[in-house]
């Protein structure tokens, strides 16, 4: 059970960081 929670938390964190990087990459050429 805790392994699933840890994996989901890690995936959510990685996804959030990935979206942040994507957002910066998308906005960088515009600014």
N, C-alpha and C positions, 0 to 999 in steps of 0.2 A: 504493500500500500504506500509506504513512504517513498519507495523508489519511483512510483508513478507520479506522485506529487512533485518530487524533485525534478523528474524529467520534464513535466509540464511547466514547472517554474523556470527551468533552464531554457526551454524552447520559447516561452513567452518573453524572457529576457533577451534572448538572441534575436527574436523577431523584432522586438522593440528597437534594439540597437541597429538592426538591419534597415528598418524603416527610417530611422534617424539619419543614417548614412545616405540612404537613397534620397531622402528629402534634401539634404545638403548638396548632394551631387546634382540634383535637379535644379536647385535654386542658384547654385554658384555661377553658372553661365549667364543667368538673368540679371544678377546684381552688378 
